[in-house]
Amino acid sequence: MSQDRLAKLECTECHSINYNSNRNKKVIKDRLEIKKHCPKCKTHTMHKETK
């Protein structure tokens, strides 16, 4: 897994980084937004890609 394809996903509610994901930058130009479970909030929340 190369570092340039790695994306850290941060919870929009509590701002904790919970997940890592891959993405193809040639196909997906903008940042990822995925609804995932946050263990800190204990609910499903939107997670956005951070730098």
Wavefront OBJ file of the C-alpha trace (Angstrom):
o trace
v 0.000 0.000 0.000
v 1.647 3.229 -1.108
v 1.470 6.382 0.996
v 0.040 8.583 -1.773
v -3.084 6.361 -2.039
v -3.668 6.206 1.726
v -6.516 8.340 3.093
v -7.226 8.975 6.791
v -10.925 9.238 7.651
v -11.960 11.607 10.443
v -15.330 11.721 12.228
v -17.225 14.953 11.583
v -18.773 14.929 15.083
v -15.862 14.252 17.471
v -12.938 14.810 15.022
v -11.149 11.572 15.891
v -9.325 9.655 13.149
v -10.828 6.165 13.140
v -10.207 4.597 9.731
v -7.633 4.356 6.944
v -8.669 3.715 3.366
v -7.255 3.511 -0.157
v -8.402 5.664 -3.027
v -7.417 6.080 -6.637
v -6.627 9.783 -7.086
v -6.996 9.567 -10.866
v -10.614 8.382 -10.613
v -11.788 10.174 -7.433
v -10.692 13.810 -7.592
v -12.354 15.219 -4.458
v -12.126 14.031 -0.854
v -13.866 10.887 0.358
v -17.013 11.121 2.481
v -18.247 7.820 3.905
v -20.806 7.072 6.606
v -19.085 4.730 9.083
v -19.375 3.721 12.721
v -17.463 5.912 15.195
v -16.449 3.974 18.333
v -16.056 7.195 20.318
v -19.535 8.572 19.443
v -21.034 5.044 19.382
v -23.169 5.910 16.326
v -22.869 5.951 12.551
v -21.541 9.358 11.447
v -20.054 10.897 8.337
v -16.306 10.456 8.052
v -14.330 12.805 5.794
v -10.845 12.400 4.397
v -8.110 14.436 6.096
v -4.653 15.371 4.862
l 1 2 3 4 5 6 7 8 9 10 11 12 13 14 15 16 17 18 19 20 21 22 23 24 25 26 27 28 29 30 31 32 33 34 35 36 37 38 39 40 41 42 43 44 45 46 47 48 49 50 51
